[in-house]
Amino acid sequence: MTRARLRLGVFGGTFDPIHVGHLDAAAAARDALGLDETLFLPSHVPPHRSADPRATMFHRFAMVALATDGQPACRASDLELRRTGASYTYETLATLHAAGWTPSQLFFILGADAFAEIAQWRQFDRVVEGTNLAVVGRTGTSLESALARTPLRPRVRALDQAREPSATTGVYLIEAATRDVSSTQIRAALAAGRPIAQLVPEAVERHIIRHGLYGAVDRLHGDT
């Protein structure tokens, strides 16, 4: 299949750490939209987060690589990590456009909670013109309530239209039973010495414990 016919999922985030909810969202978008591949892009400096990531960008990339290994058509990308400063989505999209991807081929995956705030993003207009938005339902924020907080209702399209050639971008709303997990929850569990085996892929759990991330070594191995 030539690139002109491909549909690329783009999943950015802090991934501090990546968890099963992220993988569920990517799988839901892939199945609903017929994506050929999904890039997971850990951010260098998250622009919408008040505190710095707890794990270094090297560990966050490693965890994303481990989590996506063996997942259908998923790949870790260091595109945002190679840029200095805040990781703005419009700049990431511009890089992908320069690499030959057209806006209509790109599907930026995000949860309903993030979508509700998208009008506050830097260069918001360039983002919605530069990619399709694949919005995956998340516990606590319905797709309809998130949509009501944006000016993007006129851009909503039926899911089956994603597989049709288009010269413009749109918004695709995806209802999915993603597991209710957050990175904050995982960090809190590790700090309290609770297990995280059902919250992250096994390889990610091993990496966290091996490198003592989020206090895991002290709490789980009893080291001092």
C-alpha positions in Angstrom: 0.0 0.0 0.0 1.4 3.4 -1.0 1.6 6.2 1.6 -1.1 8.1 -0.4 -3.6 5.5 0.9 -2.4 5.1 4.4 -4.1 6.4 7.6 -1.7 7.3 10.4 -2.7 7.5 14.0 -0.8 10.0 16.1 -1.0 9.6 19.9 0.9 12.2 21.9 1.2 12.5 25.6 3.4 12.7 28.7 3.2 8.9 29.2 4.4 9.2 32.8 3.9 6.2 32.7 2.1 4.8 29.7 -0.7 2.5 30.8 -3.4 0.0 29.6 -5.9 2.9 29.1 -3.6 4.4 26.5 -3.3 1.1 24.7 -7.1 0.7 24.8 -7.7 4.1 23.3 -5.2 3.4 20.5 -6.8 0.1 19.7 -10.3 1.6 19.7 -9.2 4.3 17.3 -7.4 1.8 15.1 -10.5 -0.5 14.9 -13.0 2.3 14.4 -11.1 4.3 11.8 -9.1 1.6 10.0 -5.7 3.1 10.9 -2.7 1.4 9.3 -0.2 2.5 12.0 -0.2 4.5 15.2 2.7 6.5 16.4 3.1 7.0 20.2 5.0 10.3 20.8 6.1 11.1 24.3 6.3 14.8 24.8 9.6 16.6 25.7 8.0 19.3 27.8 4.2 18.9 28.1 2.6 22.3 27.5 -0.6 21.6 29.3 0.8 20.3 32.6 1.7 22.4 35.6 4.5 20.1 36.9 7.4 18.5 35.1 7.2 14.7 34.3 8.3 12.5 37.2 10.3 10.2 34.9 13.0 11.4 32.5 12.2 11.5 28.8 14.5 8.6 28.3 12.6 6.4 30.7 9.2 7.6 29.3 10.3 6.7 25.7 11.6 3.3 26.9 8.3 2.5 28.6 6.4 3.5 25.5 8.6 1.3 23.3 8.1 -1.6 25.7 4.4 -1.1 25.9 3.9 -0.9 22.1 6.2 -3.8 21.3 4.0 -6.6 19.9 1.0 -4.3 19.7 -0.6 -4.4 16.2 0.8 -1.6 14.0 2.0 0.5 17.0 5.3 2.3 17.1 7.2 4.5 19.6 8.5 7.8 18.1 11.0 10.3 19.5 9.8 13.0 17.1 8.8 15.4 20.0 11.7 14.3 22.2 14.2 15.5 19.6 12.8 19.1 19.8 13.7 21.4 22.7 11.1 23.3 24.6 7.4 22.7 24.9 5.9 19.9 22.6 3.1 21.7 20.7 0.9 19.6 18.6 0.8 22.1 15.7 4.6 21.8 15.4 4.4 18.0 15.5 1.8 18.0 12.7 3.9 20.4 10.6 6.9 18.0 10.9 4.6 15.1 9.7 3.3 17.2 6.8 6.9 18.0 5.8 7.6 14.2 5.8 4.9 13.8 3.2 1.7 13.1 5.3 -1.4 15.1 4.3 -3.7 16.4 7.0 -6.5 14.1 5.9 -4.3 11.1 6.4 -3.5 11.9 10.0 -5.7 11.0 13.0 -4.7 12.6 16.3 -5.9 10.4 19.1 -7.0 12.0 22.4 -9.4 11.3 25.2 -12.7 13.2 25.7 -11.3 15.1 28.7 -8.4 16.5 26.6 -10.7 17.2 23.7 -12.9 19.3 25.9 -10.0 21.7 26.4 -8.7 21.7 22.8 -9.8 25.3 22.1 -7.1 26.4 24.6 -4.3 24.7 22.8 -1.6 26.8 21.1 -2.4 27.4 17.5 -5.8 25.6 17.9 -6.9 26.5 14.3 -3.7 25.0 12.8 -4.3 21.8 14.8 -7.8 21.2 13.6 -6.8 22.0 10.0 -3.7 19.9 10.2 -5.2 16.6 11.3 -8.4 14.6 11.9 -9.3 14.3 15.6 -10.0 10.8 16.9 -11.8 11.4 20.2 -12.1 8.3 22.4 -14.7 8.3 25.2 -13.2 8.2 28.7 -14.8 7.6 32.1 -15.9 10.8 33.7 -16.2 12.9 30.5 -18.8 11.9 27.9 -18.2 12.6 24.3 -21.2 14.8 24.0 -20.3 16.9 27.1 -16.8 17.3 25.7 -18.0 18.3 22.3 -20.3 20.9 23.8 -17.3 22.7 25.2 -15.7 23.1 21.8 -16.7 25.0 18.6 -16.1 21.8 16.6 -19.6 20.3 16.3 -19.9 21.2 12.6 -16.7 19.2 11.9 -18.1 15.9 13.4 -18.2 13.0 10.8 -19.6 9.5 10.9 -16.9 6.9 11.6 -17.3 5.2 8.2 -16.3 8.4 6.5 -12.8 8.0 7.8 -12.1 5.4 5.2 -13.2 7.6 2.3 -10.7 9.9 0.5 -11.2 13.5 1.7 -9.5 16.8 1.1 -10.5 18.2 4.5 -10.2 17.1 8.1 -12.9 16.2 10.6 -13.7 15.1 14.1 -14.5 11.4 14.8 -16.2 10.5 18.1 -15.4 6.9 19.3 -17.4 5.2 22.1 -15.2 2.6 23.6 -14.9 0.5 26.8 -11.4 1.7 27.7 -10.1 0.8 31.1 -10.3 3.6 33.7 -6.7 4.1 34.5 -4.5 7.2 34.9 -0.8 7.9 35.2 -1.5 9.8 38.4 -3.3 6.7 39.9 -0.3 4.5 39.0 2.3 6.9 40.6 0.1 7.1 43.7 -0.1 3.3 43.9 3.7 2.9 43.6 4.3 5.6 46.3 2.0 3.7 48.6 3.5 0.3 47.8 0.4 -1.1 46.0 0.7 -3.3 43.0 0.3 -2.0 39.5 0.2 -5.3 37.6 -3.2 -4.7 36.1 -2.6 -1.0 35.2 0.5 -1.2 32.9 1.9 -3.9 30.6 4.2 -6.4 32.3 7.3 -5.1 30.5 6.5 -1.6 31.7 6.1 -2.7 35.3 9.4 -4.5 35.2 11.1 -1.4 33.8 9.6 0.8 36.6 10.7 -1.5 39.3 14.2 -2.2 37.8 15.0 1.5 37.6 13.2 2.6 40.8 10.8 5.0 39.0 8.1 6.7 41.1 9.6 5.2 44.3 9.0 1.7 43.1 12.3 0.2 44.3 12.1 1.4 47.9 8.5 0.5 48.3 8.2 -2.7 46.4 11.7 -4.2 46.9 12.2 -2.9 50.4 15.5 -1.2 49.5 16.7 1.8 51.6 
